[in-house]
Amino acid sequence: MSRRSTAGFTLVELLVVIAIIGILVGLLLPAVQAAREAARRMSCSNNFKQVGLALHNYHSAFKRLPMHGGGTGIDYLAGNTLAFYSPRTNQKSLSFLVGLTPFMEQQALWGQISNRLATDPLGNPINPPWQPMGPKPQGGQYGYRPWVTEIPTLRCPSDPGTGLPALGRTNYAACIGDSAMSTRIGLTNFLHGDYQPPSVIQASAVARWQRGIFVTRKFTRFRDILDGLSNTICCGEIMTDLLDRDTRSHGLFDVSNVDGLQVTMSAAGGTMACQDSGTLIDPERPSFWVPTAFPAHNPKNDDGSAYLVAVELGTRRGFSWANFGHIHSSVTTNRPPNTELCLHGAHELTEGNWSISSRHQGGAHILMGDGAVVFISDSIGSGDSRAGQNDGIRPGDASPYGIIGALGTRASREIIDEALNQ
């Protein structure tokens, strides 16, 4: 009697095949995710290169870089101080990115900014119309269409932040050097704005401490970069806040010498950055502040009163491409990338650590003065983190903050003897 064999899989064979397929899928998914992140990182680098190209084209056209902290002058009706919101002028608070808009294929947006605008973001007519160069970009103020417009060139695809309560976000910020001293006022007279020159004391402070390519309320030129364009950071990448407690995007304000933190300006007390995180960084989630850190250390206004909620939400990292405030569009080089934002004062232009940051793994992009985009590691040399930025930095001193500090200064004549991580 003949036997007929039956074709097919046994249960054991089927389970083995399923297991092998599961292993292959498990190996493939991380590779797919890594490939996607590599593509996003490349796109981010390309966007940053467009910013660099716009800066060089701007310099070719005007023989100077756009001012960081420029725009229309002080509105005395707003309180006779640059810190207050004004619907009539922008209080000399525009970032360098505003002047770059026509060089980033945003001519239509620049046309709205540079002329009177008589409609709100929904297209409804308003009276009186917005004045040329707009009002001060400020969190909680959403009525001026250009300031709430997101520019694709200014966004990193790896950063998922979007929408309210931010205005138009940015992932690219101006490098102001290895110190944030005297940057709040910059090269202007606090009370008289455009109408009188700055005091001798203020001009000396700017010359001493504002050592980056961008100087608050002052035009700089390529000729000012004595360290060489290829050796000086022009801009740095930043991550935008996701309304969480991320230490890299939600800064602790007004924490000087309290709660175990030291945020001082003198050489004796250490640099303006967290020396001892104390109990404020979550030990189980070291990228986040503990829940009790807020609202105790949220930003405050100059008179000590708390910001309105909408305004406070508008002062998180990268929430306004048009505002020159450090929290929005500035970086310092006194600490490595992706270190916490630990700040001395109670406003978004205070002294402190405004570090480069990103949502890429292991580092962040920087834009050099010559237009090159470089990816630097979180472990880049940062020198003496306890060096002071007040009496610790004298005119002409080399940066005490290692390679990252040396790259941030434009004319301190440091020698970069180590290749950057790319």
Buried (B, 14 or more C-beta within 10 A) or exposed (E): EEEEEEEEEEEEEEEEEEEEEEEEEEEEEEEEEEEEBEEBBEBBBEBBBBBBBBBBBBBEEEEBBBBBBBBBBBBBEBBEEBBBBBBBBBBBBBBBBBBBBBBBEBEEBBEBBBEEBEEBEEEEEEEEEBBBBBBBBBBBBBEBBBBBBBBEBBBBBBBEBEEEBBBBBBBBBBBBBBBBBBBBBBBBBBEBBEEEEBBEEBBEBBBBBBBBBBBBBBBBEBEBBEBBBEBBBBBBBBBBBBEEBBBBBBBBBBBBEEBBBBBBBEBEBBBBBBBEBBEBBBEEEEBBBBEEBBEEBBBBBEEEEEBEEBBBBBBBBBBBBBBBBBBBBBBBBBBBBBBBBBBBBBBBBBBBBBBBBBBBEEBBBBBBBBBBBBBBBBEBEBBBBBBBBBEBBEEEBBBBBBBBBBBBBBBBEBEBEEEBEE
